[in-house]
Amino acid sequence: MITTTRGLDRQTPPMRLYEKAKKFGIWNPADLDFAQDVSDWNNLADEEREILLRLTALFQAGEEAVTLDLLPLIMAIAKEGRLEEEMFLTTFLFEEAKHTDFFSRFLTDIAKQSGEISHFHSDNYKMLFYQALPEALQALETDPSPAAQVRASVTYNMIVEGVMAETGYYAYFNVLDQNQIMPGVRQGINLLKQDESRHIAYGIFLLSRLISEDESLWEIAQTTMNQLLPLGLGIISDVFSAYDPMPFGLKESDFTNYAVSQFSKRLARVEKAKGAHLDDIYRITHQIIEDNDG
């Protein structure tokens, strides 16, 4: 049977996200003007440059990791014949590659950094991005079961994107915005956050769909989130422990509280899928999509 003979269901959350990706996700890091950013960077104190370089090193490696690791999930979804979801996931992969491009341009065009930056990656960071993320996604190559998809989506969408990336971008953007520096990077972060909001919305949809079909999967989702949250909080602590005093007056509690808040929000949204009908999943996800501006 040819899949497309049934047509496309344009009212599904993945198709709504696909439409948003076509409208808001087409931006080019090469078009961002970094002229003022270079000047601002050169006027920063050494430790201010280092903390921004440290954060960028975490983002850059993280974006590379998620770009490399996403393909098994796309393949698992495609093999199930979920065309609308696969269509959205093609934009997902494109956007992760674009984010890798964006941070690479920061390193080369603004920070003039061409050397190795992995020394900024702590043990907690390596355990999450070098180990947990690729293991969860690569497992789908041999085990595309719903349980494996739940573990992969929790790791990727809920923890790496929904907790760590959102917390990191929150810190990064606030530093630049409060000090009114680097307008090109600020513009890029705003655009990137719009992309990430769609990715997280899809993750909530995927987990909700799976858990509504098999309520026992909720325990796997909850366990995986609880196992990985300490690594995320450890990454935040590692960043702050490297400085005394912390540049820009940043406070660890602000970002730990933000990360825990994001974690709790994601967990509560996914928990609503227990015993829910697919129509309820559509309604909840559509509301999340509507609440996002990109």
ABEGO torsion letter per residue (X at the ends): XBAAAAEBBAABAAAAAAAAAAAAABBBAAABBAAAAAAAAAABBAAAAAAAAAAAAAAAAAAAAAAAAAAAAAAAAAAAGBAAAAAAAAAAAAAAAAAAAAAAAAAAAAAGBABBAAAABBAAAAAAAAAAAAAAAAAAAABABAAAAAAAAAAAAAAAAAAAAAAAAAAAAAAAAAAGBGAAAAAAAAAAAAAAAAAAAAAAAAAAAAAAABAAAAAAAAAAAAAAAAAAAAAAAAAAAABOBBBGGBBAAAAAAAAAAAAAAAAAAAAAABGBBAAAAAAAAAAAAAABAX
